[in-house]
Amino acid sequence: MPTGSLMSDHIRLNLMKPGKQLMQNHANDSKQRDIEITTDDLPLHCPTPSMLLWNSHPRVFLPIEDTGEALCPYCGTRYTLKGGATAGHH
Protein backbone atom coordinates (compact mmCIF):
# COMPACT_ATOMS: atom_id res chain seq x y z
CA MET A 1 0.00 0.00 0.00
CA PRO A 2 1.44 3.43 -0.90
CA THR A 3 2.29 5.88 1.85
CA GLY A 4 2.29 9.67 2.24
CA SER A 5 1.55 11.70 -0.86
CA LEU A 6 1.68 8.53 -2.97
CA MET A 7 -1.24 7.18 -0.98
CA SER A 8 -3.30 10.33 -1.49
CA ASP A 9 -2.53 10.19 -5.23
CA HIS A 10 -3.53 6.52 -5.27
CA ILE A 11 -6.82 7.24 -3.49
CA ARG A 12 -7.57 10.26 -5.68
CA LEU A 13 -6.98 8.27 -8.89
CA ASN A 14 -9.13 5.38 -7.72
CA LEU A 15 -11.94 7.68 -6.64
CA MET A 16 -11.90 9.48 -9.98
CA LYS A 17 -12.27 6.34 -12.09
CA PRO A 18 -15.85 5.41 -11.13
CA GLY A 19 -17.04 9.01 -11.41
CA LYS A 20 -15.56 9.38 -14.85
CA GLN A 21 -17.24 6.17 -15.96
CA LEU A 22 -20.57 7.30 -14.52
CA MET A 23 -20.28 10.62 -16.33
CA GLN A 24 -19.55 8.82 -19.62
CA ASN A 25 -22.50 6.47 -19.10
CA HIS A 26 -24.76 9.42 -18.22
CA ALA A 27 -23.61 11.31 -21.32
CA ASN A 28 -24.37 8.28 -23.49
CA ASP A 29 -27.80 7.89 -21.89
CA SER A 30 -28.69 11.55 -22.30
CA LYS A 31 -28.05 11.44 -26.06
CA GLN A 32 -30.90 8.95 -26.36
CA ARG A 33 -33.53 10.90 -24.43
CA ASP A 34 -36.17 12.57 -26.56
CA ILE A 35 -39.46 13.16 -24.79
CA GLU A 36 -42.66 14.45 -26.33
CA ILE A 37 -44.93 16.32 -23.94
CA THR A 38 -48.40 17.85 -24.17
CA THR A 39 -49.80 21.10 -22.82
CA ASP A 40 -51.13 19.05 -19.89
CA ASP A 41 -47.48 18.58 -18.79
CA LEU A 42 -46.85 22.34 -18.53
CA PRO A 43 -45.08 23.96 -16.85
CA LEU A 44 -42.25 21.71 -17.96
CA HIS A 45 -39.48 20.80 -15.58
CA CYS A 46 -36.66 18.31 -15.68
CA PRO A 47 -36.47 15.79 -14.22
CA THR A 48 -40.09 14.92 -14.88
CA PRO A 49 -42.14 12.98 -12.32
CA SER A 50 -41.72 9.79 -14.38
CA MET A 51 -37.89 9.88 -14.30
CA LEU A 52 -35.83 7.85 -11.87
CA LEU A 53 -34.61 9.96 -8.98
CA TRP A 54 -31.53 8.00 -7.90
CA ASN A 55 -29.35 9.73 -10.49
CA SER A 56 -31.31 12.93 -10.74
CA HIS A 57 -30.13 16.50 -11.01
CA PRO A 58 -31.71 19.62 -9.45
CA ARG A 59 -35.13 20.49 -10.84
CA VAL A 60 -34.99 23.08 -13.57
CA PHE A 61 -38.01 24.63 -15.28
CA LEU A 62 -37.68 24.76 -19.06
CA PRO A 63 -39.41 27.34 -21.27
CA ILE A 64 -40.92 25.34 -24.12
CA GLU A 65 -44.09 27.26 -24.93
CA ASP A 66 -42.57 29.80 -27.36
CA THR A 67 -40.49 27.45 -29.52
CA GLY A 68 -42.03 24.02 -28.96
CA GLU A 69 -38.63 22.60 -27.99
CA ALA A 70 -36.40 22.65 -24.92
CA LEU A 71 -33.10 21.08 -23.94
CA CYS A 72 -32.21 20.34 -20.32
CA PRO A 73 -28.86 21.96 -19.48
CA TYR A 74 -28.10 19.28 -16.87
CA CYS A 75 -28.79 15.96 -18.59
CA GLY A 76 -29.32 16.86 -22.24
CA THR A 77 -32.86 15.51 -22.45
CA ARG A 78 -34.61 17.05 -25.46
CA TYR A 79 -38.28 17.89 -24.98
CA THR A 80 -40.70 18.50 -27.83
CA LEU A 81 -44.14 19.99 -27.33
CA LYS A 82 -46.76 17.96 -29.21
CA GLY A 83 -48.45 20.33 -31.63
CA GLY A 84 -45.57 22.82 -31.53
CA ALA A 85 -45.39 26.19 -29.82
CA THR A 86 -48.50 27.31 -27.98
CA ALA A 87 -50.29 30.52 -28.89
CA GLY A 88 -51.60 32.81 -26.18
CA HIS A 89 -50.03 30.92 -23.28
CA HIS A 90 -49.90 32.55 -19.87
C-alpha positions as CSV (number, residue, x, y, z in Angstrom):
1,M,0.0,0.0,0.0
2,P,1.4,3.4,-0.9
3,T,2.3,5.9,1.8
4,G,2.3,9.7,2.2
5,S,1.5,11.7,-0.9
6,L,1.7,8.5,-3.0
7,M,-1.2,7.2,-1.0
8,S,-3.3,10.3,-1.5
9,D,-2.5,10.2,-5.2
10,H,-3.5,6.5,-5.3
11,I,-6.8,7.2,-3.5
12,R,-7.6,10.3,-5.7
13,L,-7.0,8.3,-8.9
14,N,-9.1,5.4,-7.7
15,L,-11.9,7.7,-6.6
16,M,-11.9,9.5,-10.0
17,K,-12.3,6.3,-12.1
18,P,-15.8,5.4,-11.1
19,G,-17.0,9.0,-11.4
20,K,-15.6,9.4,-14.9
21,Q,-17.2,6.2,-16.0
22,L,-20.6,7.3,-14.5
23,M,-20.3,10.6,-16.3
24,Q,-19.6,8.8,-19.6
25,N,-22.5,6.5,-19.1
26,H,-24.8,9.4,-18.2
27,A,-23.6,11.3,-21.3
28,N,-24.4,8.3,-23.5
29,D,-27.8,7.9,-21.9
30,S,-28.7,11.6,-22.3
31,K,-28.1,11.4,-26.1
32,Q,-30.9,9.0,-26.4
33,R,-33.5,10.9,-24.4
34,D,-36.2,12.6,-26.6
35,I,-39.5,13.2,-24.8
36,E,-42.7,14.5,-26.3
37,I,-44.9,16.3,-23.9
38,T,-48.4,17.8,-24.2
39,T,-49.8,21.1,-22.8
40,D,-51.1,19.0,-19.9
41,D,-47.5,18.6,-18.8
42,L,-46.9,22.3,-18.5
43,P,-45.1,24.0,-16.8
44,L,-42.2,21.7,-18.0
45,H,-39.5,20.8,-15.6
46,C,-36.7,18.3,-15.7
47,P,-36.5,15.8,-14.2
48,T,-40.1,14.9,-14.9
49,P,-42.1,13.0,-12.3
50,S,-41.7,9.8,-14.4
51,M,-37.9,9.9,-14.3
52,L,-35.8,7.8,-11.9
53,L,-34.6,10.0,-9.0
54,W,-31.5,8.0,-7.9
55,N,-29.3,9.7,-10.5
56,S,-31.3,12.9,-10.7
57,H,-30.1,16.5,-11.0
58,P,-31.7,19.6,-9.4
59,R,-35.1,20.5,-10.8
60,V,-35.0,23.1,-13.6
61,F,-38.0,24.6,-15.3
62,L,-37.7,24.8,-19.1
63,P,-39.4,27.3,-21.3
64,I,-40.9,25.3,-24.1
65,E,-44.1,27.3,-24.9
66,D,-42.6,29.8,-27.4
67,T,-40.5,27.5,-29.5
68,G,-42.0,24.0,-29.0
69,E,-38.6,22.6,-28.0
70,A,-36.4,22.6,-24.9
71,L,-33.1,21.1,-23.9
72,C,-32.2,20.3,-20.3
73,P,-28.9,22.0,-19.5
74,Y,-28.1,19.3,-16.9
75,C,-28.8,16.0,-18.6
76,G,-29.3,16.9,-22.2
77,T,-32.9,15.5,-22.5
78,R,-34.6,17.0,-25.5
79,Y,-38.3,17.9,-25.0
80,T,-40.7,18.5,-27.8
81,L,-44.1,20.0,-27.3
82,K,-46.8,18.0,-29.2
83,G,-48.4,20.3,-31.6
84,G,-45.6,22.8,-31.5
85,A,-45.4,26.2,-29.8
86,T,-48.5,27.3,-28.0
87,A,-50.3,30.5,-28.9
88,G,-51.6,32.8,-26.2
89,H,-50.0,30.9,-23.3
90,H,-49.9,32.6,-19.9
